[in-house]
Amino acid sequence: MLAPRWTISPNKESQPGDETTTITPPYSRSGVKVNQISNSIGSGKMHNSVSLAVGSDGNAYVWGHNTSGQLGNGTSSGFNGANPVPGCVCDPNNPKDTSKSLKSVQISAGFEHSMAIDAQGNTWSWGWNYWGELGQNTTNDDILPPARTYNPDNPTIPFKASQVSAGYDTSLAVNNNGISWSWERNDYGQLGYTNYDSSTVHRQPAKVRNPGSPNNTDLSLNSTLVSAGNWDSLAIGKDGYTYAWGYNGYGQLGNNSYKDAYAPVLVEFNLSRVISAARFDTSPGTNLNNISNSNSVTVLTPAHVPGTVTVSVDYTMGGSGQTLTDTSFKIHVPVCRRSSPGRRGRHHARPGHRHDQHGRDAGLPPPPERATPSIARFARVRKAGGIYPPPHLLPE
C-alpha cells in the first residue's frame, strides 16, 4: 500500500517562479497514530458510550456520547450529543483555547466519567460527578473541563498516579509507591474498604485494604495494575497474583464462591505446577520422570562438590504458558572421607516443597537412627556401579 502523497499544482518539471502554486497535504482517514485506547463501560450498547485514545503526539483524544461532559471539551451535549469525530480533550489551564489540549500518558473511560494521567503523573478526571467519581471531595453533577484530583492527606498537593481505571461510578488508581486507591460508590464493597454502603459517597481517594490483614488500616494493597468494573474491581498485586473484590453474584471474583467480598481476595486459578527441569547449582539433573498420580518427579542428580547446593526447579502452571523457576530450597552435600569422583542419587522434587539440609522433607520427622555403613561397603557399591546412598547416610 502506497503512503499518501503531498501534491503541488501546477506541477511542472521546471518552475519559472513568480506564479501561484497550490500545495495540498495527503488525505488520510487514519490521522494520528495512538499509543493507548480505552472504551467506556455502559449499561446498553447505545448508552453513554465514549472512547478515549492517547495519540503519538501526546494529546488525549475522545469521541462518542457527551451526556455528562465525559468528552472533556468543556461542554455537555445531553443524551443525543453524539460526536463521531475524535477531538482533543481541552487543556485544563486553557479550556477555551482549542489549539491546546491535555497532554497525557494514560487514559481510562468509565460509565459517565473519564480519567487521565499527565506527563508529570498528575491525575485528572472529568464528566459525571454525582457520586464523587472525580475525587474532588464534591458531588457537583458535572465537571466539564478536566479537574485535578488531589491528595486526600493534603488537598493542596496533586494526587500522583502511575495508572488509573474508571468504572461504573467507581475510580481506581495505583500511586507512584504502588499503593492501590479507590473512591466513589461502594454498594457492593467494590472500593475494598472491608464494608459496603449504598448511601455514603466516598468523594476522595482512600487506600484499598491489604488482603492479608484487611482490618489493619495501616496496611494496603500493593499492586502494579488495577481495573474497575461494573460492581467489582480487579488488581495485579506486586507479588504477581490477581486479587478481586466487590459484587460476586456470578462468581466474577474467581474465588470459588458467590459471596461478595468487601476487601481484596485472591483469585484462585487452581493450577498445579508441572515440573519440566531441575538444576543443582548450574549442573542439570537428568532422567526426569513424573511420579504417577502426583505432581512430583524423580531426577538423577549430577556429581556434587561438598557443601550447600541450590536446587533450581523449572515449572509451568497447568503445564503451559511461561516457564517459571523456583530456587527456594537447598540441599547439603557433606564431606566424605574418601576419594571419589562424586556421588549420585535420586531426589524427589516437589514444587513449593522444602527439604532440610539432609534432603529430607522439612515437615516430616527424621528417619529412625541406623548404623552408619562402613567405608568398605560404600566401596563395594561404587565398584558394582550402584547408586550412592542419600547424603544423610554418608560418613563424615
C-alpha positions as CSV (number, residue, x, y, z in Angstrom):
1,M,0.0,0.0,0.0
2,L,1.4,3.3,-1.1
3,A,1.8,6.0,1.5
4,P,-0.3,9.2,1.0
5,R,1.5,11.8,-1.1
6,W,1.6,15.5,-1.0
7,T,0.7,17.3,-4.2
8,I,1.6,20.6,-5.8
9,S,-0.2,22.3,-8.6
10,P,0.7,23.3,-11.2
11,N,3.3,20.5,-11.3
12,K,5.8,21.4,-13.9
13,E,9.3,20.0,-14.3
14,S,10.7,23.4,-14.2
15,Q,9.1,26.2,-12.2
16,P,9.9,29.6,-13.7
17,G,8.8,31.3,-10.4
18,D,6.5,34.2,-9.8
19,E,3.3,32.2,-10.1
20,T,0.7,31.0,-7.7
21,T,1.2,27.4,-6.6
22,T,-1.3,25.2,-4.6
23,I,0.2,22.7,-2.1
24,T,-2.2,20.0,-0.8
25,P,-1.5,17.7,2.1
26,P,-2.3,14.0,1.8
27,Y,-5.7,12.8,2.6
28,S,-5.8,10.2,5.3
29,R,-8.6,8.8,7.4
30,S,-6.1,7.4,10.0
31,G,-4.9,10.8,11.0
32,V,-3.0,10.2,14.3
33,K,-1.2,7.1,15.5
34,V,-2.1,6.2,19.0
35,N,-0.3,4.6,22.0
36,Q,-3.3,3.6,24.1
37,I,-7.1,3.3,23.8
38,S,-9.9,2.9,26.3
39,N,-13.6,2.2,25.8
40,S,-16.3,3.1,28.4
41,I,-18.4,0.8,30.5
42,G,-22.1,1.2,29.7
43,S,-25.4,-0.4,30.6
44,G,-26.5,-0.7,27.0
45,K,-25.0,-0.6,23.5
46,M,-26.2,3.0,22.9
47,H,-26.0,4.5,26.3
48,N,-23.2,6.8,27.4
49,S,-20.6,5.1,25.2
50,V,-17.3,7.1,24.9
51,S,-13.9,6.3,23.6
52,L,-10.5,7.7,24.5
53,A,-7.0,7.5,23.0
54,V,-3.5,8.8,23.7
55,G,-2.0,10.0,20.5
56,S,1.6,9.6,19.5
57,D,1.7,13.4,19.7
58,G,0.9,13.1,23.5
59,N,-2.6,14.6,23.1
60,A,-5.7,12.9,24.7
61,Y,-8.4,12.3,22.1
62,V,-12.0,11.5,22.7
63,W,-15.2,10.8,20.8
64,G,-18.8,9.4,21.3
65,H,-21.5,10.5,23.7
66,N,-21.2,13.6,25.8
67,T,-24.1,13.2,28.1
68,S,-22.3,14.5,31.2
69,G,-19.2,16.2,29.8
70,Q,-17.2,13.0,29.6
71,L,-15.6,14.2,26.3
72,G,-13.7,16.8,28.3
73,N,-14.2,19.5,25.7
74,G,-15.8,21.9,28.1
75,T,-19.4,21.2,27.0
76,S,-22.2,18.8,27.8
77,S,-24.3,17.9,24.8
78,G,-27.1,15.9,26.6
79,F,-28.2,12.4,25.7
80,N,-28.3,13.0,22.0
81,G,-24.9,14.7,21.9
82,A,-23.0,12.3,19.6
83,N,-19.5,13.3,18.5
84,P,-18.5,10.9,15.7
85,V,-15.1,12.5,15.0
86,P,-12.2,12.3,17.5
87,G,-11.4,15.6,19.1
88,C,-8.9,16.7,21.8
89,V,-9.6,16.9,25.5
90,C,-9.2,20.5,26.3
91,D,-6.3,21.9,28.2
92,P,-7.3,22.3,31.9
93,N,-5.4,25.5,32.2
94,N,-6.8,27.0,28.9
95,P,-10.1,25.3,28.3
96,K,-11.3,27.8,25.8
97,D,-8.1,27.6,23.7
98,T,-8.8,25.0,21.0
99,S,-5.2,25.0,19.9
100,K,-4.1,23.4,23.2
101,S,-5.1,20.1,24.8
102,L,-4.5,17.8,27.7
103,K,-1.2,16.0,27.3
104,S,-1.4,12.5,28.8
105,V,0.4,9.3,29.1
106,Q,-2.6,7.1,30.2
107,I,-6.3,7.4,29.9
108,S,-9.4,5.4,31.1
109,A,-13.1,5.8,30.0
110,G,-15.7,5.0,32.6
111,F,-19.5,4.9,32.6
112,E,-20.1,8.6,32.5
113,H,-16.7,10.0,33.6
114,S,-13.1,9.8,32.2
115,M,-9.7,9.8,33.8
116,A,-6.2,10.6,32.6
117,I,-2.6,10.9,33.9
118,D,-0.4,13.6,32.5
119,A,3.3,13.5,31.9
120,Q,4.1,14.7,35.4
121,G,2.0,11.9,37.0
122,N,-0.9,14.2,38.0
123,T,-4.4,12.6,37.9
124,W,-7.2,14.3,36.0
125,S,-10.9,13.5,35.7
126,W,-14.0,15.0,34.1
127,G,-17.7,14.2,33.5
128,W,-20.4,12.9,35.8
129,N,-19.7,13.6,39.5
130,Y,-22.9,12.8,41.3
131,W,-21.2,10.0,43.3
132,G,-17.9,11.8,43.7
133,E,-16.4,9.9,40.8
134,L,-13.9,12.7,40.1
135,G,-12.2,12.6,43.5
136,Q,-12.8,16.3,44.1
137,N,-14.4,15.9,47.5
138,T,-17.5,17.3,45.9
139,T,-20.7,16.0,44.3
140,N,-21.2,18.6,41.6
141,D,-23.3,16.9,38.9
142,D,-20.9,17.6,36.0
143,I,-17.3,18.8,35.8
144,L,-16.7,19.6,32.1
145,P,-13.1,20.6,31.7
146,P,-10.6,18.1,33.3
147,A,-10.1,18.7,37.0
148,R,-7.1,17.7,39.0
149,T,-7.5,15.0,41.7
150,Y,-5.8,15.9,45.0
151,N,-4.0,14.0,47.7
152,P,-6.5,13.3,50.5
153,D,-3.9,14.0,53.2
154,N,-3.0,17.4,51.7
155,P,-5.6,18.9,49.4
156,T,-3.0,21.4,48.0
157,I,-0.9,18.5,46.6
158,P,-1.9,16.8,43.4
159,F,-2.6,13.1,43.6
160,K,0.2,11.3,41.7
161,A,-0.5,8.0,40.0
162,S,1.1,5.6,37.7
163,Q,-2.1,4.0,36.4
164,V,-5.9,4.8,36.7
165,S,-9.1,2.9,35.8
166,A,-12.6,4.4,35.6
167,G,-15.5,2.0,36.1
168,Y,-19.2,2.2,36.7
169,D,-19.3,5.1,39.2
170,T,-16.0,3.9,40.6
171,S,-12.5,5.1,40.2
172,L,-9.3,3.2,41.0
173,A,-5.6,4.2,40.9
174,V,-2.1,3.0,41.7
175,N,0.1,5.7,43.1
176,N,3.8,6.1,42.5
177,N,4.5,3.9,45.5
178,G,2.5,1.0,44.2
179,I,-0.4,1.5,46.6
180,S,-4.0,1.0,45.4
181,W,-6.6,3.7,45.9
182,S,-10.3,3.9,45.2
183,W,-13.2,6.3,45.5
184,E,-16.9,6.9,44.6
185,R,-19.8,4.4,45.1
186,N,-19.4,1.3,47.4
187,D,-22.8,-0.5,47.0
188,Y,-21.1,-4.0,46.9
189,G,-17.8,-3.3,48.5
190,Q,-16.1,-2.5,45.2
191,L,-13.9,0.1,46.9
192,G,-12.2,-2.6,49.0
193,Y,-12.7,-0.8,52.4
194,T,-14.0,-4.0,54.2
195,N,-17.6,-2.8,54.1
196,Y,-20.4,-1.8,51.8
197,D,-22.7,1.2,51.9
198,S,-25.1,2.4,49.3
199,S,-25.9,5.8,50.9
200,T,-22.4,7.1,51.7
201,V,-20.4,8.8,48.9
202,H,-16.6,8.5,49.0
203,R,-15.6,11.7,47.4
204,Q,-11.8,11.4,47.6
205,P,-9.2,8.7,47.3
206,A,-8.7,6.2,50.1
207,K,-6.4,3.1,50.3
208,V,-7.7,-0.3,49.3
209,R,-7.2,-2.7,52.2
210,N,-4.5,-5.4,52.4
211,P,-5.9,-8.9,51.5
212,G,-3.8,-10.5,54.3
213,S,-4.8,-8.0,57.0
214,P,-8.0,-6.2,55.8
215,N,-8.8,-4.8,59.2
216,N,-5.4,-3.1,59.6
217,T,-5.8,0.4,58.3
218,D,-2.1,0.9,58.3
219,L,-1.7,-1.7,55.5
220,S,-2.9,-1.5,51.9
221,L,-3.0,-3.5,48.7
222,N,0.3,-3.1,46.8
223,S,-0.3,-3.5,43.1
224,T,1.0,-2.8,39.7
225,L,-2.3,-2.7,37.8
226,V,-6.0,-2.1,38.7
227,S,-9.2,-2.4,36.7
228,A,-12.6,-1.0,37.7
229,G,-15.6,-2.9,36.5
230,N,-19.4,-2.5,37.0
231,W,-19.6,-3.5,40.6
232,D,-16.4,-5.3,41.1
233,S,-12.7,-4.5,41.0
234,L,-9.5,-6.3,40.0
235,A,-5.8,-5.8,40.7
236,I,-2.5,-7.4,40.0
237,G,-0.5,-7.4,43.2
238,K,3.2,-6.7,43.4
239,D,3.6,-10.4,44.2
240,G,2.2,-11.1,40.7
241,Y,-1.1,-12.7,41.9
242,T,-4.6,-11.5,40.9
243,Y,-6.9,-10.0,43.5
244,A,-10.6,-9.2,43.2
245,W,-13.3,-7.6,45.4
246,G,-16.9,-6.3,45.2
247,Y,-20.0,-8.0,43.7
248,N,-19.7,-11.7,43.2
249,G,-23.2,-12.8,42.2
250,Y,-21.9,-14.6,39.1
251,G,-18.6,-15.7,40.5
252,Q,-16.7,-12.9,38.8
253,L,-14.2,-12.7,41.7
254,G,-12.9,-16.1,40.8
255,N,-12.5,-17.3,44.4
256,N,-14.8,-20.4,44.1
257,S,-17.6,-18.5,45.8
258,Y,-20.7,-16.4,45.0
259,K,-20.3,-14.2,48.1
260,D,-19.5,-10.6,47.8
261,A,-16.1,-9.6,49.1
262,Y,-15.6,-6.2,50.8
263,A,-11.8,-6.4,50.7
264,P,-9.5,-8.0,48.1
265,V,-9.4,-11.8,47.9
266,L,-7.1,-14.0,45.9
267,V,-8.3,-15.2,42.6
268,E,-7.9,-19.0,42.7
269,F,-6.7,-20.4,39.4
270,N,-6.3,-23.9,40.9
271,L,-3.5,-24.8,38.5
272,S,-0.9,-27.3,39.6
273,R,2.8,-26.7,39.0
274,V,4.2,-29.0,36.3
275,I,8.0,-29.6,36.7
276,S,10.0,-29.5,33.4
277,A,13.6,-29.4,34.6
278,A,15.8,-29.3,37.7
279,R,19.3,-28.0,38.2
280,F,21.7,-28.5,41.1
281,D,23.7,-25.3,41.2
282,T,24.5,-25.0,37.5
283,S,24.5,-28.7,36.7
284,P,21.3,-30.1,35.2
285,G,19.6,-33.2,36.6
286,T,18.9,-36.0,34.2
287,N,16.4,-38.8,33.7
288,L,13.5,-36.7,35.0
289,N,10.4,-38.8,35.4
290,N,6.9,-38.0,36.6
291,I,5.5,-39.9,39.6
292,S,2.1,-41.4,38.8
293,N,-0.9,-39.6,40.3
294,S,1.4,-36.8,41.7
295,N,3.0,-33.6,40.6
296,S,6.3,-34.8,42.0
297,V,9.2,-36.1,39.8
298,T,12.3,-38.1,40.3
299,V,15.6,-36.8,38.9
300,L,19.1,-38.2,38.7
301,T,21.4,-35.7,40.3
302,P,24.8,-34.8,38.9
303,A,28.1,-35.1,40.8
304,H,28.2,-32.7,43.7
305,V,31.0,-30.7,45.3
306,P,30.7,-30.9,49.1
307,G,28.8,-28.0,50.5
308,T,25.4,-26.3,50.0
309,V,23.7,-26.9,46.6
310,T,20.9,-24.7,45.3
311,V,18.2,-26.6,43.6
312,S,16.5,-24.7,40.7
313,V,13.2,-26.1,39.5
314,D,11.7,-25.0,36.2
315,Y,7.9,-25.4,36.0
316,T,4.8,-24.1,34.3
317,M,1.3,-23.5,35.8
318,G,-1.0,-26.2,34.5
319,G,1.6,-27.4,32.1
320,S,1.5,-24.5,29.7
321,G,2.4,-20.8,29.5
322,Q,5.5,-19.1,30.8
323,T,8.2,-21.2,32.4
324,L,8.9,-20.1,36.0
325,T,11.8,-21.0,38.2
326,D,11.9,-21.8,42.0
327,T,15.2,-21.6,43.8
328,S,13.8,-21.6,47.4
329,F,15.3,-24.9,48.6
330,K,18.8,-26.2,49.0
331,I,20.5,-29.5,49.9
332,H,23.7,-30.1,51.8
333,V,26.3,-32.4,50.5
334,P,28.6,-33.4,53.4
335,V,32.4,-34.0,53.1
336,C,33.1,-37.7,52.6
337,R,36.4,-39.0,53.9
338,R,37.3,-40.9,50.8
339,S,38.3,-40.1,47.3
340,S,35.6,-40.5,44.7
341,P,34.5,-38.7,41.5
342,G,31.3,-37.6,43.3
343,R,28.0,-39.0,44.5
344,R,24.9,-39.5,42.6
345,G,21.4,-40.3,43.9
346,R,17.8,-39.8,43.2
347,H,15.9,-36.9,44.8
348,H,12.2,-36.2,44.8
349,A,11.4,-32.6,43.9
350,R,8.0,-31.3,44.6
351,P,7.2,-27.7,43.6
352,G,6.8,-25.4,46.6
353,H,8.1,-28.2,48.9
354,R,11.2,-27.6,51.0
355,H,13.8,-30.0,52.0
356,D,16.1,-29.8,55.1
357,Q,19.8,-29.8,54.9
358,H,19.9,-33.6,54.6
359,G,17.5,-33.7,51.7
360,R,14.6,-34.9,53.8
361,D,11.1,-33.3,53.8
362,A,11.3,-30.4,56.2
363,G,7.8,-31.1,57.5
364,L,8.4,-34.8,58.3
365,P,10.1,-36.4,61.3
366,P,13.7,-37.7,60.8
367,P,14.1,-41.3,59.9
368,P,14.9,-43.8,62.6
369,E,18.6,-44.0,63.5
370,R,20.5,-46.6,61.6
371,A,24.1,-47.7,61.9
372,T,26.4,-45.9,59.5
373,P,27.6,-48.2,56.8
374,S,31.3,-48.8,56.6
375,I,33.6,-47.3,54.1
376,A,34.2,-50.7,52.6
377,R,30.5,-51.1,51.9
378,F,30.4,-47.9,50.0
379,A,33.4,-49.1,48.1
380,R,31.6,-52.3,47.1
381,V,28.6,-50.3,46.0
382,R,30.7,-48.0,43.9
383,K,32.6,-50.9,42.4
384,A,29.4,-52.6,41.5
385,G,28.3,-49.5,39.7
386,G,25.4,-48.8,42.1
387,I,23.9,-45.5,43.1
388,Y,25.3,-43.9,46.3
389,P,23.0,-43.6,49.3
390,P,21.5,-40.3,50.1
391,P,23.7,-37.7,51.8
392,H,22.4,-38.3,55.3
393,L,23.8,-41.8,55.3
394,L,27.3,-40.9,54.2
395,P,30.1,-41.0,56.9
396,E,31.7,-37.7,57.8
